[in-house]
Amino acid sequence: MTLFCKDLLKNYRELNYEKFPKKLNFKGVSLKDIYNITAPFIDNGIETIAGRVEDRNSELSQVMFFQKYDNIWCHVINSPIFNLQDPFFTKIKGELIIGGVQTFKDNSTGNIYSWRTVMYKGKDIFNLKSFFIGPDNMKDLRLVELSSGEIGIFSRPQGIKGGRGKIGFTKVATLDHLSIEIINNATLLDDLFDESEWGGANAIYPLFEDYVGVLGHIACFDEDENRHYYSMSFIFNTKTYKYIDAKILARRTDFLPGESKRPDLYDVIFSGGMIFNDKKACLYAGVSDAESQLIEIDNPFIDFMENCKKGSL
């Protein structure tokens, strides 16, 4: 049965609980918005995040790196700057992978007409080299190292296959086997989003054997063409290609009030990643396409993991 925003929201309201949001403070980049951040990762022993940096009236952004000192995220001097949107990270075979969305602008209108996912890898942020460029017009391409040693690939086609944006899945033996053809042929999770809605995977977490936890987003328009984005999660079996326990984790009203890029983007949450602490998790997110916040939520995968430990899966 197809999942709808309205149904997930109903379940979310029934299970709602108190959350504790905080805004992230940045230093080293003046008069720019910093949003759609990753969760923190350790780089050369220092807590690090990547963030989307841009002018309020533009979507031509850069991905920059920040490290935490006294609760302030400071721009890392001499670190690489990529002309990309919406950064993400993972680690495969111990190597750091950083990715983001490359956009293409129409010089006559200034509008973005196409995009693709670009990925870099290296031992740390100072040694990143481009190694893969994804299909045209595909955002939210994500990789994860599976328990089998294979590489899981979550895709997000749009258009004839994928409509406004659906999640697909496939896998390859190694990073060297990545190809546009394999990604374009990924199996769609057809019933995850209605045709009038859309979503994507943002961060993937190995859980137990063939299962991974997916942090993502689900979105829709209202009658006034305002966008509504919600943070969501589900548990996915990489062997059977089936998912369970899809749910909304947070919505805009859970976060602190703040700025918005445009009025129609105020109710937008773009999941960046989570840091887990047993039964709780810190969710890092872009808010209203203008700010970065974190919020403490219940760990969405804890019940599944406890059932695995008990052998009652």
C-alpha positions as CSV (number, residue, x, y, z in Angstrom):
1,M,0.0,0.0,0.0
2,T,1.4,3.4,-1.0
3,L,2.5,5.7,1.8
4,F,1.2,9.3,1.9
5,C,2.5,12.3,3.8
6,K,-0.9,12.7,5.4
7,D,-0.9,9.1,6.8
8,L,2.6,9.4,8.1
9,L,1.8,12.7,9.7
10,K,-1.2,11.3,11.4
11,N,0.9,8.5,12.9
12,Y,3.6,11.0,13.8
13,R,1.1,13.3,15.7
14,E,-0.2,10.3,17.7
15,L,3.3,9.3,18.8
16,N,4.7,12.9,19.2
17,Y,7.0,13.6,22.1
18,E,9.1,16.5,23.4
19,K,12.2,17.3,21.3
20,F,15.1,19.6,22.1
21,P,16.3,21.7,19.1
22,K,19.4,23.9,18.8
23,K,20.8,26.2,16.1
24,L,24.3,25.6,14.9
25,N,26.6,28.6,15.0
26,F,29.2,29.1,12.3
27,K,32.3,31.2,12.0
28,G,34.6,32.1,9.0
29,V,32.0,32.6,6.3
30,S,30.4,36.1,6.4
31,L,26.9,37.0,5.1
32,K,26.1,33.6,3.8
33,D,23.5,31.0,4.7
34,I,24.8,27.6,5.8
35,Y,22.3,24.8,5.6
36,N,21.7,21.2,4.5
37,I,24.6,20.1,6.6
38,T,25.9,16.5,7.1
39,A,26.0,15.0,10.5
40,P,29.5,15.3,12.2
41,F,32.3,12.9,11.2
42,I,35.8,12.5,12.6
43,D,38.5,13.8,10.3
44,N,42.1,13.6,11.6
45,G,40.7,13.3,15.1
46,I,38.5,16.4,14.9
47,E,34.7,16.6,14.7
48,T,33.9,17.9,11.2
49,I,30.8,18.7,9.1
50,A,30.2,19.7,5.5
51,G,27.6,22.3,4.8
52,R,25.9,24.0,1.8
53,V,27.0,27.7,1.7
54,E,25.2,30.3,-0.5
55,D,23.7,33.8,-0.7
56,R,20.1,34.1,0.4
57,N,18.9,35.1,-3.1
58,S,20.9,32.4,-5.0
59,E,21.0,28.6,-5.4
60,L,24.6,28.7,-6.7
61,S,26.2,27.2,-3.7
62,Q,29.5,25.8,-2.4
63,V,30.2,22.9,-0.1
64,M,32.6,23.9,2.7
65,F,34.0,22.1,5.7
66,F,33.7,23.2,9.3
67,Q,35.2,21.9,12.6
68,K,33.9,22.3,16.1
69,Y,35.7,24.5,18.7
70,D,33.9,25.7,21.8
71,N,30.5,24.9,20.3
72,I,31.1,27.0,17.2
73,W,31.6,25.4,13.8
74,C,34.6,27.2,12.2
75,H,35.5,27.0,8.6
76,V,38.6,24.8,8.0
77,I,41.2,27.0,6.5
78,N,42.8,25.6,3.3
79,S,40.2,22.8,3.1
80,P,38.7,22.1,-0.3
81,I,35.7,24.1,-1.5
82,F,33.4,22.4,-4.0
83,N,30.9,24.1,-6.3
84,L,28.1,21.7,-5.1
85,Q,24.9,21.6,-3.2
86,D,23.6,19.3,-0.4
87,P,26.8,17.5,0.8
88,F,26.8,14.0,2.2
89,F,29.4,11.6,3.5
90,T,30.0,7.9,4.1
91,K,33.0,5.7,4.7
92,I,33.7,2.6,2.6
93,K,36.7,0.3,3.2
94,G,37.9,2.9,5.7
95,E,38.0,5.7,3.1
96,L,36.1,8.9,3.4
97,I,33.6,9.6,0.6
98,I,32.1,13.1,0.2
99,G,29.4,13.9,-2.4
100,G,27.1,16.7,-3.5
101,V,25.0,17.9,-6.3
102,Q,26.5,19.7,-9.2
103,T,24.1,22.1,-11.0
104,F,24.1,23.6,-14.4
105,K,22.7,27.1,-15.1
106,D,21.1,28.6,-18.2
107,N,23.2,31.7,-18.9
108,S,20.3,33.6,-20.5
109,T,17.8,33.1,-17.7
110,G,20.0,32.3,-14.7
111,N,17.8,29.2,-13.9
112,I,19.2,25.8,-13.0
113,Y,18.1,23.4,-15.7
114,S,20.1,20.2,-14.8
115,W,22.0,18.5,-12.0
116,R,24.0,15.4,-11.1
117,T,25.7,13.8,-8.1
118,V,29.5,14.0,-7.9
119,M,31.5,12.0,-5.4
120,Y,35.1,12.3,-4.1
121,K,37.1,9.9,-1.9
122,G,40.3,10.1,0.1
123,K,41.9,9.5,3.5
124,D,40.6,12.8,4.8
125,I,39.1,16.1,3.6
126,F,42.5,17.4,2.4
127,N,43.0,14.5,0.1
128,L,39.7,14.1,-1.8
129,K,39.8,13.2,-5.5
130,S,36.8,12.9,-7.8
131,F,36.0,9.2,-8.6
132,F,32.4,9.1,-9.8
133,I,29.8,11.2,-11.5
134,G,26.2,10.0,-11.4
135,P,23.4,10.1,-13.9
136,D,22.1,13.5,-15.2
137,N,19.1,14.9,-13.3
138,M,19.6,12.7,-10.2
139,K,20.1,14.0,-6.7
140,D,20.2,12.1,-3.5
141,L,22.5,9.3,-4.7
142,R,23.8,7.5,-1.7
143,L,26.3,4.6,-1.0
144,V,26.7,2.3,2.0
145,E,29.1,-0.6,2.8
146,L,27.0,-3.7,3.5
147,S,27.8,-6.5,5.9
148,S,28.4,-8.7,2.8
149,G,31.2,-6.4,1.7
150,E,29.2,-5.3,-1.3
151,I,28.3,-1.6,-1.9
152,G,24.6,-0.7,-1.6
153,I,23.4,2.1,-3.8
154,F,20.3,4.2,-3.2
155,S,19.2,6.1,-6.3
156,R,16.6,8.8,-6.9
157,P,15.4,9.0,-10.5
158,Q,12.9,11.6,-11.7
159,G,10.9,11.8,-14.8
160,I,9.6,8.8,-16.8
161,K,11.1,6.5,-14.2
162,G,10.6,8.0,-10.8
163,G,8.1,10.7,-11.4
164,R,8.7,13.6,-9.0
165,G,11.4,11.5,-7.2
166,K,11.4,7.9,-5.9
167,I,14.0,5.8,-4.2
168,G,15.7,2.9,-6.0
169,F,18.2,0.3,-4.8
170,T,20.9,-1.8,-6.3
171,K,24.3,-3.1,-5.3
172,V,27.7,-3.7,-6.7
173,A,30.7,-5.8,-5.6
174,T,33.1,-2.8,-5.3
175,L,33.3,0.9,-5.9
176,D,35.1,0.1,-9.2
177,H,31.8,-1.4,-10.5
178,L,29.8,1.7,-10.1
179,S,28.3,2.8,-13.4
180,I,25.5,5.1,-14.6
181,E,23.8,2.1,-16.3
182,I,23.7,0.1,-13.0
183,I,22.2,3.1,-11.1
184,N,19.7,3.8,-13.8
185,N,18.5,0.2,-13.6
186,A,18.1,0.2,-9.8
187,T,14.9,-1.4,-8.6
188,L,12.3,1.2,-7.5
189,L,10.5,1.2,-4.2
190,D,7.3,1.9,-6.1
191,D,5.0,2.1,-3.1
192,L,7.1,4.3,-0.8
193,F,5.8,7.6,-2.3
194,D,2.6,8.5,-4.0
195,E,2.9,9.9,-7.6
196,S,2.0,13.4,-6.3
197,E,4.7,13.3,-3.6
198,W,8.4,12.7,-3.6
199,G,11.4,11.8,-1.4
200,G,14.9,10.5,-1.2
201,A,17.5,8.9,1.0
202,N,19.9,11.2,2.8
203,A,22.0,8.9,5.0
204,I,22.3,5.1,5.4
205,Y,23.2,3.1,8.5
206,P,24.1,-0.6,8.6
207,L,22.0,-2.3,11.3
208,F,22.0,-6.1,11.3
209,E,23.0,-8.6,8.7
210,D,21.2,-7.6,5.5
211,Y,19.3,-4.7,7.1
212,V,20.1,-1.0,6.9
213,G,18.4,2.0,8.4
214,V,17.6,4.8,5.9
215,L,17.3,8.4,7.0
216,G,15.5,10.4,4.3
217,H,12.8,12.9,3.5
218,I,9.3,12.9,2.1
219,A,7.7,15.9,0.5
220,C,4.6,17.3,-1.1
221,F,3.0,20.5,-2.3
222,D,-0.1,22.1,-0.9
223,E,-2.8,23.9,-2.9
224,D,-0.8,27.1,-2.9
225,E,2.3,25.3,-4.3
226,N,4.2,25.7,-1.0
227,R,6.6,22.9,-0.3
228,H,6.4,20.7,2.8
229,Y,9.4,18.5,3.6
230,Y,9.5,16.1,6.5
231,S,12.4,14.0,8.0
232,M,11.6,10.3,7.7
233,S,13.2,6.9,8.2
234,F,12.6,3.3,7.3
235,I,14.4,-0.1,7.6
236,F,15.4,-1.8,4.4
237,N,16.4,-5.4,3.7
238,T,19.2,-5.2,1.0
239,K,18.6,-8.9,0.1
240,T,14.8,-8.9,-0.4
241,Y,14.5,-5.2,-1.4
242,K,11.6,-4.8,1.1
243,Y,11.2,-2.0,3.7
244,I,9.4,-1.8,7.0
245,D,8.7,0.8,9.7
246,A,8.5,3.9,7.6
247,K,7.8,7.0,9.7
248,I,8.2,10.7,10.0
249,L,10.9,11.7,12.5
250,A,10.5,15.5,12.6
251,R,8.7,18.4,11.0
252,R,9.5,22.2,10.8
253,T,7.5,23.1,13.9
254,D,9.8,20.8,16.0
255,F,12.7,23.2,15.3
256,L,13.3,26.7,16.5
257,P,11.8,29.6,14.5
258,G,14.1,31.3,12.1
259,E,14.9,32.6,8.6
260,S,13.6,31.2,5.3
261,K,15.1,31.4,1.8
262,R,11.6,32.1,0.4
263,P,8.1,32.0,2.0
264,D,7.2,28.8,0.1
265,L,10.3,27.1,1.6
266,Y,9.6,27.8,5.3
267,D,8.1,24.3,6.0
268,V,11.2,22.5,4.7
269,I,13.4,20.0,6.7
270,F,16.3,18.4,4.8
271,S,17.7,15.5,6.8
272,G,21.5,15.6,7.0
273,G,22.4,12.7,9.3
274,M,22.1,11.3,12.8
275,I,24.5,10.6,15.7
276,F,23.1,7.8,17.9
277,N,23.2,7.6,21.7
278,D,21.4,4.3,22.5
279,K,17.7,5.2,22.7
280,K,18.2,8.7,21.5
281,A,19.6,10.3,18.3
282,C,20.7,13.8,17.3
283,L,19.3,14.7,13.9
284,Y,21.2,17.3,12.0
285,A,19.2,19.1,9.4
286,G,18.8,22.0,7.0
287,V,15.9,24.2,8.0
288,S,13.8,26.4,5.7
289,D,16.7,26.4,3.1
290,A,18.4,29.0,5.3
291,E,19.7,27.6,8.6
292,S,21.3,24.5,10.2
293,Q,19.8,23.0,13.4
294,L,20.0,19.8,15.4
295,I,17.3,18.1,17.4
296,E,17.2,15.3,19.9
297,I,14.8,12.6,18.8
298,D,14.1,9.0,19.7
299,N,16.4,6.6,17.9
300,P,14.2,5.3,15.1
301,F,16.0,2.0,14.8
302,I,16.3,1.1,18.5
303,D,13.3,-1.3,18.7
304,F,14.5,-3.2,15.6
305,M,18.0,-3.5,17.0
306,E,16.7,-4.7,20.4
307,N,14.5,-7.3,18.7
308,C,17.6,-8.5,16.7
309,K,19.6,-8.9,19.9
310,K,16.7,-11.0,21.4
311,G,16.5,-13.1,18.2
312,S,12.9,-12.1,17.8
313,L,13.2,-10.5,14.4
